[in-house]
Amino acid sequence: MRASVQVPGSKSATNRALILAALADGPSTIYEALDARDTRLMIGALESLGVRCTATASSSPGNIDIAVEPAGLRSERPRASVDVGLAGTVMRFVPPMAALAVGDVTFDGDEGARARPMATILDALRSLGVGIDGDTSLPFIVQATGRVTGGEISIDASSSSQFVSALLLSGARFDQGVAIRHTGASVPSQPHIDMTIDMLAEHGVEVDATEPNTWRIAPQVIRTIDRTIEPDLSNAAPFLAAAIVTKGSVTVAGWPARTTQPGDSLRDLLAQMGAVISLDAGGLTVAMHDDIRGIDVDLHDVGELTPTIAALAALATTPSHLHGIAHLRGHETDRLKALVHEINHLGGDAVETPDGLRINPMMLHSGRFGTYHDHRMATAAAIIGLRVHGIAVENIETTAKTLPGFADRWSALVATGTPS
């Protein structure tokens, strides 16, 4: 395989940008935003609070430009409804913002969303004086009064960094700002918190993170800016993995020289598995000449890359140990359990550990690979299908969560070496 690939905008950056634009002091435009289900769910959530979002096609496939006009937040009806789908960014980022509105706001989502951890953010909001009608998971109602007192809060964010980001994104609009102290085990996906802090800084909001496991924001204006979203480096993972599986070469155009996206760690991870990595003005190129090597790695900060690395590990010639990822049990599905079941279903040898996976080389065979409504399980199956004949991927359209049109892109990549 010899290909050059363009991937759409970052989902994580797009949904953070939408929240900040909605809370800013004037209208703005977000260019090259990802056009995916998670984005549309976030737009719908903001519109239910009175924010006007106008999306138009961008010059890049899979992207849109979004004009955002902030408003005095309000519930459109006596009780507005927010559909979170399976989007962690929507179910966790929007409630603190909704608390600044006036009126009740109901949150619910896909059946699988009701099993995702939410107690941390809901209990935090209760501690800050926000009325929450519900238990510790979806569905629930934010009883918004138009203001949040703010102040100091202690939370255990060891199951998701999104709890910290959720409070940081809206904290500047709280009467007393917010001081977040993390009290549990280490926070996973630290690069996502770094992304939040960097994007806040671009809006003129300073976050004091000098004290370990503590983040402070004083009450301040969120300045309006126009911004352009980077390509989603995590969504680039299956395309780069294709180069490794086929002993070919794939270039992802527009790879940033500096970024807080966790997907940038692919450069080091894929090199450890035997790839040759180069980054220049044309993008990031991954080339492979030898067999895939197993890897022993802590993926705590980059857990979203686990399905891709696990798929490659299932095709490697030496054992792999992926650890530091117990929090993946609370993602779109229990990813550790799902990966073990599906790899072993194909004749593999994968074992779940307390905080990760052990995967030993085995000759895999054809079969159906379940996706559990999880976009990254679907792309992991596609990677294995490049090497193993007869892999049937269940519900490939679940990839529309963050990468609409993935099936067409993948088919074109396999057929011609260049995706559409």
C-alpha positions as MATLAB code, in Angstrom:
seq = 'MRASVQVPGSKSATNRALILAALADGPSTIYEALDARDTRLMIGALESLGVRCTATASSSPGNIDIAVEPAGLRSERPRASVDVGLAGTVMRFVPPMAALAVGDVTFDGDEGARARPMATILDALRSLGVGIDGDTSLPFIVQATGRVTGGEISIDASSSSQFVSALLLSGARFDQGVAIRHTGASVPSQPHIDMTIDMLAEHGVEVDATEPNTWRIAPQVIRTIDRTIEPDLSNAAPFLAAAIVTKGSVTVAGWPARTTQPGDSLRDLLAQMGAVISLDAGGLTVAMHDDIRGIDVDLHDVGELTPTIAALAALATTPSHLHGIAHLRGHETDRLKALVHEINHLGGDAVETPDGLRINPMMLHSGRFGTYHDHRMATAAAIIGLRVHGIAVENIETTAKTLPGFADRWSALVATGTPS';
ca = [
       0.000    0.000    0.000;
       1.262    3.464   -0.957;
      -1.169    6.218   -0.079;
      -1.649    9.782    1.059;
      -4.606   10.391    3.360;
      -6.508   13.440    4.537;
      -8.458   12.974    7.759;
     -11.204   15.360    8.917;
     -10.958   17.680   11.912;
     -10.399   16.659   15.507;
     -13.583   15.657   17.345;
     -12.088   16.546   20.714;
     -11.025   20.005   19.558;
     -14.274   20.619   17.650;
     -16.540   20.020   20.635;
     -14.325   22.018   22.990;
     -14.308   24.854   20.452;
     -18.108   24.800   20.242;
     -18.519   25.094   24.025;
     -16.025   27.980   24.215;
     -17.561   29.783   21.240;
     -21.005   29.497   22.834;
     -19.715   31.021   26.094;
     -17.591   33.740   24.459;
     -18.310   37.471   24.385;
     -19.169   37.638   20.690;
     -19.863   35.660   17.502;
     -17.140   33.569   15.902;
     -16.482   30.945   13.251;
     -14.912   27.524   13.696;
     -13.243   26.425   10.458;
     -12.555   22.811    9.405;
     -14.666   21.381   12.227;
     -15.410   17.685   12.086;
     -18.796   16.862   10.559;
     -19.765   13.788   12.574;
     -22.507   12.561   14.855;
     -20.734   13.810   18.003;
     -20.429   17.284   16.473;
     -24.071   17.394   15.419;
     -25.131   16.269   18.902;
     -23.086   19.099   20.421;
     -24.617   21.616   18.013;
     -28.076   20.358   18.921;
     -27.296   20.709   22.627;
     -26.114   24.307   22.206;
     -29.129   25.213   20.099;
     -31.438   23.857   22.799;
     -29.843   26.471   25.098;
     -30.462   29.340   22.680;
     -27.099   29.425   20.894;
     -27.316   29.815   17.113;
     -24.998   27.533   15.127;
     -24.891   27.734   11.332;
     -22.925   24.992    9.582;
     -21.722   25.221    5.988;
     -19.571   22.890    3.928;
     -15.837   23.514    4.138;
     -13.256   22.966    1.432;
     -12.126   19.686    3.034;
     -14.141   16.452    2.806;
     -15.707   15.474    6.115;
     -15.422   18.970    7.572;
     -17.765   21.922    8.081;
     -17.370   25.565    9.036;
     -19.603   26.587   11.959;
     -20.674   30.161   12.691;
     -21.596   30.471   16.372;
     -23.674   33.299   17.844;
     -23.748   33.207   21.654;
     -26.918   34.168   23.469;
     -28.245   34.589   26.964;
     -28.520   30.911   27.747;
     -32.030   29.689   28.216;
     -34.138   26.600   27.879;
     -36.114   26.903   24.631;
     -39.170   25.307   26.215;
     -40.290   24.750   29.779;
     -37.922   21.813   29.649;
     -35.254   21.615   26.937;
     -33.944   18.200   25.920;
     -30.335   17.347   25.137;
     -29.621   14.114   23.256;
     -26.049   13.103   24.125;
     -26.028    9.996   21.923;
     -22.905    8.130   23.038;
     -20.746   11.276   23.068;
     -18.752   11.674   26.265;
     -17.961   15.276   25.383;
     -21.669   16.118   25.151;
     -22.831   14.247   28.243;
     -20.026   15.727   30.391;
     -19.176   19.138   28.891;
     -22.721   20.452   28.454;
     -24.224   20.061   31.979;
     -21.946   22.725   33.594;
     -22.813   25.069   30.728;
     -26.515   24.202   30.973;
     -26.386   25.206   34.650;
     -25.756   28.781   33.430;
     -29.042   28.756   31.524;
     -32.516   29.544   32.850;
     -34.946   26.648   32.983;
     -34.829   22.870   33.301;
     -32.642   20.946   30.842;
     -33.165   17.194   30.421;
     -30.240   14.980   29.391;
     -30.528   11.484   27.927;
     -28.899    9.474   25.167;
     -28.387    6.066   23.605;
     -28.998    3.035   25.792;
     -25.252    2.480   26.126;
     -24.762    6.035   27.374;
     -26.725    5.252   30.521;
     -23.918    2.924   31.630;
     -21.139    5.496   31.193;
     -19.704    7.116   34.348;
     -21.430   10.420   35.184;
     -21.494   10.563   38.985;
     -18.357   12.690   39.215;
     -19.677   15.626   37.198;
     -23.201   15.435   38.623;
     -21.979   15.327   42.236;
     -19.574   18.187   41.470;
     -22.399   20.347   40.159;
     -24.512   19.527   43.206;
     -21.608   20.606   45.435;
     -21.465   23.888   43.517;
     -25.138   24.508   44.278;
     -26.685   23.318   41.002;
     -29.977   21.456   41.262;
     -29.822   18.014   39.641;
     -32.945   15.867   39.417;
     -31.711   12.329   38.937;
     -29.269    9.791   40.278;
     -25.653    9.328   39.148;
     -26.192    8.490   35.482;
     -28.352    9.361   32.513;
     -31.134   10.424   32.340;
     -31.101   13.506   34.590;
     -32.366   17.100   34.670;
     -30.239   20.202   35.312;
     -32.423   22.684   37.164;
     -30.724   25.833   35.871;
     -31.175   29.238   37.504;
     -28.940   31.346   35.239;
     -25.871   31.329   37.452;
     -23.448   29.023   39.243;
     -21.742   30.228   42.404;
     -18.577   28.251   41.744;
     -15.698   27.910   44.188;
     -13.557   24.982   45.292;
     -14.504   21.428   44.468;
     -12.828   18.052   45.073;
     -13.494   15.284   42.571;
     -12.181   11.863   41.631;
     -11.488   12.075   37.888;
      -9.587    8.782   37.692;
     -12.234    7.302   35.373;
     -12.116   10.159   32.819;
     -10.197   13.388   32.231;
     -13.414   14.774   30.733;
     -14.693   15.585   34.220;
     -11.846   18.069   34.699;
     -12.248   19.551   31.215;
     -16.009   19.890   31.697;
     -15.596   22.154   34.726;
     -12.684   24.082   33.197;
     -14.570   24.926   30.003;
     -17.426   26.691   31.825;
     -15.645   27.650   35.049;
     -14.661   31.156   33.944;
     -18.381   32.005   33.780;
     -19.083   30.900   37.375;
     -19.469   33.737   39.900;
     -16.373   32.677   41.854;
     -14.655   30.799   39.057;
     -13.699   27.269   39.980;
     -10.856   25.458   41.731;
     -10.769   21.733   40.927;
      -8.804   19.358   43.127;
      -8.421   15.770   41.933;
      -8.382   13.326   44.863;
      -8.185    9.884   43.266;
      -5.629    7.840   41.351;
      -3.879    9.449   38.401;
      -6.088   11.174   35.838;
      -6.135    9.347   32.476;
      -5.644   11.097   29.142;
      -3.693   14.078   30.490;
      -3.160   15.369   26.913;
      -6.898   16.052   26.712;
      -6.682   18.312   29.780;
      -3.677   20.019   28.170;
      -5.792   20.557   25.050;
      -8.535   22.172   27.139;
      -6.057   24.477   28.900;
      -4.405   25.498   25.612;
      -7.732   26.265   23.959;
      -8.871   28.298   26.969;
      -5.631   30.274   26.774;
      -6.377   31.122   23.142;
      -9.636   32.658   24.404;
      -7.695   34.699   26.968;
      -8.623   32.476   29.925;
      -5.752   31.653   32.270;
      -5.714   28.328   34.114;
      -3.446   28.034   37.145;
      -2.139   24.461   37.179;
       0.980   25.042   39.273;
      -0.250   22.862   42.143;
      -0.258   19.105   41.370;
      -3.695   17.675   40.580;
      -5.290   21.110   40.989;
      -6.636   23.538   38.390;
      -7.870   27.064   39.184;
      -9.779   29.533   37.009;
     -10.785   32.982   38.242;
     -14.053   34.478   36.969;
     -13.212   36.162   33.663;
     -14.425   36.897   30.166;
     -14.060   34.209   27.510;
     -12.896   36.273   24.533;
     -14.257   35.477   21.112;
     -11.861   34.132   18.471;
     -12.086   32.445   15.095;
     -10.196   29.167   14.983;
      -9.220   26.386   12.588;
      -9.421   22.797   13.836;
      -6.480   20.436   13.365;
      -6.922   17.068   11.646;
      -8.023   14.344   14.074;
      -4.801   12.446   14.743;
      -6.566    9.613   16.573;
      -8.785    9.085   13.531;
      -5.592    8.820   11.492;
      -4.605    5.740   13.515;
      -6.275    3.044   11.362;
      -4.845    4.533    8.151;
      -1.321    4.605    9.587;
      -1.841    1.083   10.908;
      -2.706    0.027    7.351;
       0.840    0.876    6.302;
       2.197   -1.396    9.016;
      -0.096   -4.339    8.259;
       0.579   -4.197    4.498;
       4.309   -3.365    4.772;
       3.602   -0.223    2.816;
       3.679    3.525    3.324;
       0.912    5.957    4.294;
       1.201    9.733    4.659;
      -1.326   11.743    6.663;
      -1.368   15.271    5.284;
      -1.436   18.299    7.562;
       0.037   16.608   10.639;
       0.866   19.486   13.030;
       4.437   20.061   14.188;
       3.127   20.875   17.681;
      -0.134   19.622   19.169;
      -1.760   18.512   22.415;
      -3.747   15.781   20.656;
      -3.120   12.334   22.172;
      -2.946   10.914   18.643;
       0.491   12.477   18.216;
       1.793    9.620   20.383;
       1.277    7.346   17.374;
       4.690    8.469   16.154;
       6.417    6.788   19.090;
       4.036    3.848   19.478;
       4.218    2.745   15.851;
       8.000    3.168   15.833;
       8.202    0.769   18.778;
       6.259   -1.747   16.707;
       8.815   -1.534   13.901;
       7.631    1.339   11.685;
       9.832    4.020   10.156;
       8.403    7.456   10.974;
       9.067   10.779    9.247;
       7.422   14.181    9.689;
       7.876   17.030    7.215;
       5.878   19.741    5.498;
       3.966   17.103    3.541;
       2.666   15.395    6.684;
       3.455   12.338    8.782;
       4.607    9.242    6.903;
       4.609    5.743    8.379;
       6.487    3.080    6.422;
       6.982   -0.586    7.284;
       9.559   -3.070    5.988;
       9.679   -5.807    8.634;
       7.246   -7.882   10.673;
       5.168   -6.237   13.391;
       6.828   -6.303   16.804;
       4.821   -6.667   20.000;
       4.902   -3.805   22.475;
       4.957   -3.358   26.259;
       3.499    0.088   26.862;
       1.542    2.225   29.304;
      -1.372    3.741   27.358;
      -2.845    5.588   30.347;
      -2.589    8.997   28.686;
      -3.628    7.805   25.219;
      -6.279    5.193   25.933;
      -8.286    6.022   22.808;
      -5.449    4.519   20.730;
      -5.774    1.142   22.467;
      -8.062   -0.572   19.912;
      -5.639    0.270   17.081;
      -2.586   -0.890   19.041;
      -4.437   -4.043   20.143;
      -5.349   -4.869   16.538;
      -1.697   -4.538   15.520;
      -0.625   -6.569   18.556;
      -2.966   -9.371   17.451;
      -1.018   -9.478   14.163;
       2.454   -9.125   15.710;
       5.191  -11.764   15.916;
       5.982  -11.235   19.624;
       3.766  -10.753   22.717;
       2.309   -7.414   23.786;
       1.304   -5.986   27.162;
      -0.935   -2.902   27.102;
      -1.467   -1.422   30.559;
      -2.607    1.672   32.435;
      -6.014    1.532   30.724;
      -8.505    0.257   33.305;
     -10.576    3.388   32.599;
     -11.449    1.998   29.143;
     -14.068   -0.151   30.837;
     -16.189    3.016   31.008;
     -15.870    4.134   27.392;
     -18.474    3.633   24.638;
     -18.334   -0.006   25.697;
     -16.079   -1.967   28.027;
     -13.280   -1.863   25.479;
     -10.987   -4.273   27.331;
     -13.618   -6.994   27.578;
     -14.772   -6.373   24.005;
     -11.258   -6.535   22.517;
     -10.450   -9.773   24.340;
     -13.681  -11.409   23.214;
     -13.385  -10.375   19.564;
      -9.678  -11.184   19.175;
     -10.156  -14.602   20.785;
     -13.264  -15.202   18.671;
     -10.925  -15.032   15.649;
      -8.538  -17.573   17.174;
      -6.318  -15.086   18.963;
      -4.828  -15.206   22.444;
      -5.833  -12.108   24.411;
      -6.224  -11.926   28.180;
      -7.722   -9.127   30.251;
      -5.619   -7.920   33.193;
      -6.679   -5.598   36.036;
      -5.519   -2.570   34.049;
      -5.059   -3.717   30.487;
      -4.470   -6.531   28.019;
      -1.909   -9.229   27.242;
      -1.928  -10.349   23.615;
       0.146  -13.257   22.296;
       0.785  -14.031   18.620;
      -1.593  -16.545   17.073;
      -2.746  -17.408   13.568;
      -6.133  -15.692   13.221;
      -9.011  -16.938   11.097;
     -12.107  -15.473    9.492;
     -15.158  -14.473   11.484;
     -17.548  -11.745   12.486;
     -16.059   -8.922   14.577;
     -18.571   -7.245   16.920;
     -18.376   -3.461   17.254;
     -20.653   -2.786   20.272;
     -21.754    0.569   18.778;
     -18.125    1.660   19.329;
     -16.386    3.441   16.456;
     -12.885    2.394   17.518;
     -13.850   -1.267   17.739;
     -15.024   -0.994   14.129;
     -11.747    0.487   12.900;
      -9.782   -2.140   14.856;
     -11.703   -4.821   12.957;
     -10.905   -3.140    9.644;
      -7.194   -3.203   10.492;
      -7.249   -6.939   11.236;
      -9.218   -7.490    8.020;
      -6.262   -6.231    5.971;
      -4.303   -9.330    7.023;
      -6.940  -11.946    7.809;
      -9.257  -13.105    5.040;
     -13.002  -13.100    5.669;
     -13.387  -10.591    8.521;
     -16.977   -9.334    8.618;
     -17.245   -6.051   10.518;
     -20.562   -5.650   12.302;
     -22.200   -2.220   11.868;
     -19.308   -0.371   10.245;
     -21.508    2.741   10.200;
     -20.897    3.182   13.913;
     -17.730    4.957   12.727;
     -19.980    7.916   11.825;
     -19.674    8.896   15.490;
     -16.334   10.545   14.699;
     -15.463    9.671   11.086;
     -18.422    9.651    8.670;
     -17.718    7.900    5.387;
     -15.034    5.674    6.911;
     -16.219    2.601    4.992;
     -15.920    4.402    1.644;
     -12.499    5.814    2.546;
     -11.273    2.388    3.640;
     -12.634    0.602    0.583;
     -10.961    3.118   -1.711;
      -7.698    2.812    0.227;
      -7.701   -0.975   -0.186;
      -8.785   -0.874   -3.838;
      -6.506    1.846   -5.147;
      -4.053    2.739   -2.397;
      -5.568    6.216   -2.144;
      -8.748    6.930   -0.121;
     -11.554    9.054   -1.534;
];
